[in-house]
Structure formats: structure tokens, C-alpha cells
């Protein structure tokens, strides 16, 4: 289990980015995190990844405190961040340098096949489209078989059609190994397509304002009434999270009583 216990982050300039974030994520669960600008979503991922230590509280994976980058925690960023001097195949296999060549080659080939890029194995990153480059980044993150995968708005720069395609491909890859996923996004539809839960953050400082279960079977029909209902719940929670005149306790009471539906 991945556990966040009262995680807070205050930067040296005095800005408090996170305050008292507590969250338990089960193995294989997909948690989507949404919220307005300044609510600490990316700071939260950096704390979980070990790239940045919290100033209060702790992050633990199966009881081990995360204080630095961990081999069982992978990250996919907004930009693909491929190494331009390596081929696509070598980028995907970069984290498998310690594995026997035969195993490494087989895992890379399988990962590229799963994202539909087998024919691009020998090309350079500069020859890829934006969507193809992000698919390579996804394959690279999953080929090492991490137990936890963190995604920081990896599809935000892509067009709507490519986004939808990559969301489906990500779910297909996730189904093979079922790592824990924490996915930060500004896209409410994306949060509902992917998430078992949606965590709504409120800003300044970032903290959990609401938590919404998404009890829909996969693959999820974006046009269904149930999907639309879930989207309205998340939008309502987001709207409340930006209302500074309402306390956190009041927000939680509203959600429990009315499932965040007020229009």
C-alpha cells in the first residue's frame, strides 16, 4: 500500500504548497487528482516520487519511508523527456541496463508492440510526433514493471483524439501488471475515464477537499448518463473547492449528504 500521512510542504521562500494531505492507495488502484492552479498537485507527486522531501508528514510504500527516488516508483511527466541521442528502443530499455540482453530486448519489443510503435524501434526521438513520443514515455515507464506509477498531466499538450487514444492505451498497459497509478490532470473527463477515485484538491495551501468514488465498469462510455453524472459530481466538488467562504468540514458534509449535486 502507498500511504501519505499528513504530508505538508513549505518552500524556503515561505510558500506553503501542501498542508496535511492524508491518503491511502491500494495496490492496483488508479487515483486521479484534480484541482485548480496552485493546489499542489505536482508538489504532491514530487513528494510521492521521492524527488522532493515533504517538510511535514511522511510518504510510505509498504511501510518503507520514501525519501529519495525509488526503483519501484515510476514517473511520466508532461513532456516525454526522451534522450535524443538514443533510439526509441534504447530509450524504452534505458531502465533495464542491469537485465540480460535477451530479456531486455524481449521486454522492450513487447512494450513497443503494446503502444503500437514496433516499427519505430530504430528511429530517433526527433522523428516522432508528440503523441508517439508520449507513448514511448509510457512504454519506458512501464517496462521496468514499477509497483507505483505517477503521471503528471502527460497528455495535456495533445489534441483531444490523441488524448483519448492514449488514455485507452494506458489502461491496456495498466491491465497487464496493475501497478498503482496516481494521475494528476486538469481534464475532468480524463479523471473519470481513468480513475477508481477522484481526489479534488483545494488551493493555497493544497489539501484534500473531496474524494469521489467512480464506480463505473471499464471500458467507460464517455457518452453514458452514468459518466455524465460522475462528471457533474466532480465539477461540483471542484466548484466548492474554490469557495474560500466554505470550510473543509462543511464541504465534506455536503458531499456525504448530497453527493455534491446542487444543480
Residue pairs with C-beta under 8 A, 6 or more apart in sequence:
1 24
1 25
1 26
1 27
1 61
1 62
2 24
2 25
2 48
2 59
2 60
2 61
2 148
2 180
2 182
3 23
3 24
3 25
3 59
3 60
3 61
4 21
4 22
4 23
4 24
4 44
4 47
4 48
4 57
4 58
4 59
5 22
5 57
5 58
5 59
5 60
6 20
6 21
6 22
6 56
6 57
6 58
7 18
7 20
7 21
7 22
7 44
7 47
7 54
7 56
7 57
7 58
7 59
8 16
8 18
8 19
8 20
8 21
8 54
8 55
8 56
8 57
8 205
9 16
9 17
9 18
9 40
9 43
9 47
9 52
9 54
9 55
9 56
10 16
10 17
10 55
10 56
11 17
16 204
16 205
17 40
17 43
17 205
17 206
18 40
18 43
18 44
18 47
18 54
18 205
18 206
18 207
19 205
19 206
19 207
20 56
20 57
20 207
21 40
21 44
21 57
21 206
21 207
21 208
22 57
22 208
23 31
23 199
23 208
25 31
25 180
25 182
26 180
27 147
27 178
27 180
28 178
28 179
28 180
29 180
29 181
29 196
29 197
30 174
30 180
30 181
30 183
30 194
30 195
30 196
30 197
31 180
31 181
31 182
31 183
31 195
31 196
31 197
31 198
31 199
32 183
32 184
32 185
32 190
32 191
32 192
32 194
32 195
32 197
32 198
32 199
33 41
33 44
33 182
33 183
33 184
33 185
33 191
33 198
33 199
33 201
34 41
34 184
34 185
34 186
34 188
34 191
34 198
34 199
34 200
34 201
34 234
34 238
35 41
35 200
35 201
35 202
35 203
35 206
35 209
35 238
35 241
36 201
36 202
36 203
36 238
36 241
36 242
37 203
38 203
38 204
38 206
39 201
39 202
39 203
39 204
39 206
39 241
40 201
40 203
40 205
40 206
40 207
41 152
41 184
41 201
41 206
42 152
42 184
43 52
43 206
44 184
44 201
44 206
45 75
45 150
45 152
45 182
45 184
46 52
47 53
47 54
47 59
47 66
48 59
48 66
48 73
48 148
48 150
48 182
49 66
49 69
49 70
49 73
49 75
49 150
50 59
50 66
50 67
50 68
50 69
50 70
50 73
51 69
51 75
53 67
58 65
59 65
59 66
60 66
61 70
61 72
61 73
61 147
61 148
66 73
71 144
71 146
72 146
72 147
72 148
73 146
73 147
73 148
73 149
73 150
74 141
74 142
74 144
74 146
74 148
74 149
74 150
74 179
75 141
75 149
75 150
75 151
75 152
76 134
76 137
76 138
76 141
76 149
76 150
76 151
76 152
76 154
77 137
77 152
77 154
78 152
78 153
78 154
78 156
78 157
79 157
80 125
80 133
80 134
80 136
80 137
81 137
82 88
82 91
82 125
82 128
82 133
82 136
82 137
82 140
83 90
83 91
83 94
83 125
84 124
84 125
84 126
86 94
86 125
87 121
87 122
87 123
87 124
88 112
88 117
88 120
88 121
88 122
88 123
88 124
88 125
88 128
88 136
89 108
89 109
89 112
89 121
89 122
91 125
91 136
91 140
92 108
92 111
92 112
92 136
92 139
92 140
92 143
93 104
93 105
93 107
93 108
93 143
94 140
95 140
95 143
95 144
96 103
96 104
96 107
96 108
96 143
96 144
97 104
99 107
107 143
108 121
108 139
108 143
109 118
109 121
111 139
111 140
111 142
111 143
111 173
112 118
112 120
112 121
112 136
112 139
114 139
114 169
114 172
114 173
114 176
115 135
115 136
115 138
115 139
115 169
115 173
116 135
116 169
117 132
117 135
117 136
117 139
120 127
120 128
120 132
120 136
125 133
125 136
128 136
130 157
130 158
130 162
131 158
131 162
131 165
131 166
134 154
134 155
134 158
134 166
135 166
135 169
137 154
138 154
138 166
138 169
138 170
138 173
139 173
141 149
142 149
142 173
142 174
142 176
142 177
142 179
145 177
145 179
146 179
147 179
147 180
148 179
148 180
148 181
148 182
149 174
149 179
149 180
149 181
149 182
150 181
150 182
150 184
151 170
151 181
151 182
151 183
151 184
151 185
152 184
153 184
153 185
153 186
154 166
155 162
155 163
155 166
155 167
155 185
155 187
155 190
156 185
156 186
156 187
158 166
163 187
163 190
164 222
167 190
167 193
167 194
168 219
170 194
171 193
171 194
171 218
171 219
174 181
181 194
183 190
183 191
183 194
183 195
185 191
188 231
188 234
188 235
188 238
189 222
189 231
191 198
191 234
192 198
192 214
192 216
192 220
192 227
192 230
192 231
192 234
193 220
193 222
195 214
196 213
196 214
197 211
197 212
197 213
197 214
198 211
198 212
198 214
198 234
198 237
199 208
199 210
199 211
200 208
200 209
200 210
200 211
200 212
200 234
200 237
200 238
200 241
201 207
201 208
201 209
201 241
202 208
202 209
202 241
202 242
202 248
203 241
203 242
207 248
209 237
209 240
209 241
209 248
209 251
210 237
210 240
210 241
210 251
210 252
210 255
210 260
212 230
212 233
212 234
212 237
212 255
212 260
214 230
216 226
216 227
216 230
220 227
221 227
232 261
232 263
233 259
233 260
233 261
234 260
236 260
236 261
236 262
236 263
237 251
237 255
237 260
240 246
240 251
240 254
240 260
241 251
254 260
254 262
